[in-house]
Amino acid sequence: MKPVKPGSRRRKIILYYTLAVVLPGIVLGYLAYRGIRNDQALREKESLRRLEMNSQAFFNEIDTSFVQFINKQTDDPMLSIARKSDPSVLVFFVKDSSGSKKLITHQLLYLPAELLTIEPEQPGLFSSLKEGSRLEFVERKYAEALRFYQGIILRTVNQEEKIQALVASAGLYNKMNQPDKAKTLYYEMQEDYQGQLLNGQIPIELMAGLEIMKINLASKETIELKNNRKQYLKLLLNPSCEYSPDQFNMFYQSFKEIITENDPVIDSLFQQLDTQSARTDYLIRILTEPELAFSNVNDHLIESKNEIYSKSVNSSELAAVFISWNKNNDTQTGLVIDFPVYLKSLSEKLINKLNPDSSINIKIEDDDGKLIFSKVLKEETSYLSFPFPENLPKWELLLSENKPGFIATLFRTGSGIYLFVFILIALFMILGFAFIMYTLNVELRLNKLKSEFISNVSHELKSPLTTIRMMTEMLYHNRVETEERKSAYYSAMLEESEHLSHLIDNILDFSRMDDDRKKYDFTDVNLDELLLKFLESSRERLKEQGFNIRYENPDKVPLIRGDRDAILQVFHNLIDNAIKFSGTSRVIDVTLSRRDNEIVFCVKDYGIGISAKDQKRIFDRFYRGDKPQKLGIKGSGIGLTIVKQIVEAHGGTIAIESEVDKGSRITVRIPLDGTLH
Ligand code: ADP
């Protein structure tokens, strides 16, 4: 047997693994990495170009849309107030040659006196109501005064007179401790006079609302007050009629006094009112004193297309664009556009048009870095920034492409080669792993078998040696008395030493065969004679053990070319096995016959048999069946390996037929062809 050092085997495995797996893996991995890096650089360049083109397209679209938007605003030759206003138009006005201004549309909270459409009247009582006032305030006859006012309400056709009578009646109900009736009257007034002014200056809805809230507060109607304060604050924020800053301030202050409780919704409404009011003040300044509004040196109007001047407004209250143009040479038109609102609605449309598959993340930030608009699919850090064109506010457009993940890059079209390389590396690794596992398994199994073999062989050698030693001692000390017994001892010792030498022959042969050193000496061999001689030599031993060997030789077999000693070893091993594994049976059939062109040698026993699982492996080196091991039958697992090798060296085959507990038949066939005489 060839000695194999475990260390050298391990080194070999490591070397193979390094050569077969690690080196190609490193080379392929490096190539793939280089490829992907190059690809990435190319893609980044492409992405940069795409982003630049996108920003250009975006700004071009904004420019065209802006011109269209302004054209739409200017296309009405009359610039009538009835025109439908756009949510992004904050103020739209015309100034005639005399310098007087007219508002076309606006989103102001209140208006300066010169821009109010309705002339405020001096507050004063209708003469017809004077009698009621006398009854109420001088004579303090409340019931009579009430009847008087109600008569007027029913009679009059004058709206102003009716409102005054209604207000007076509601006041009287309050004085007469009938707040519910007063409240009903105020609710009615709100209903009937929506968007109307008392004396041309007091908004009726708000006035009635304030009175209702006062009653709510006095009568501790908390739930109703809660609903009302929200509703009236919203009304103040979205006025339904035009009134002066004084009116606004009056209501704002009164509401502040009444609404003292803390509530997030109310707080936010007050906050909106504050911002809107600051905005309104700024817009009124643009309307009335543009020189003051644009006092900054850089605040000059920039002329753009068609003699239209535009100017971006960036104040703390407002981010807007002021546009001005002359119409028919005698009127000047001004337009203030709420730029965030305009851009938000526009961007939504443009982005879907420019970037339908949403592969680009888009953000718009104002000059303070505040986010105005954002359409981001996946948060990226590397945004490219593009400033807005000159006539628009100094904002920035931020673009970034959605970068695909590593796996996505691999699966992108054009990256097929890298995918292939990665699959190849993975395949190498898996194959390498399987190879290592297989080699290790073989190694481990072989090691186990080898150590079993050593212990088995030692046992097998030990028992004949012990017998020989024991008998030699007996003879040496003259403890064997009769000559007959002495000769039996000598014969037993001879037999045991023959058995010993057979065992050693087996081991030496096995070792020679394992590293191809076994040499055969082919001569003419008479198998029949050889077999008879062998059976004769072991007759004594077999007789002692009670074995009956039935030998049959139906045909006269011819001489064959073969190695005498090797063939003798085949007989020895096979018949030895038949004896060893006979169990309780004591009959063995040995047949030597000729069939066509071959010699058939057959050994049949009626012993323990071989399981189907063992039949597949009993010719493997060191393999021993499960059953013999369980039964404690000695053996080394190399006998059949040697037999098979010898038979094959003679061009023959060996076959087993066996059934557990019924016995086994081992058949050796040796072809006659060249050897026939
Ligand atoms: P050994 O006999 O020393 O164990 P062998 O190589 O001669 O080794 O045989 C291998 C195995 O084959 C045996 O351990 C036994 O399980 C099985 N075997 C061989 N011959 C027989 C037989 N005649 N009957 C039952 N089992 C057998």
Residues whose N, C-alpha, C, O or C-beta is under 5 A from the ligand:
A	BS01	ADP	N577 A578 F581 G609 I610 I618 Y623 R624 G625 P628 K634 G635 S636 G637 I638 G639 L640 T641 S664
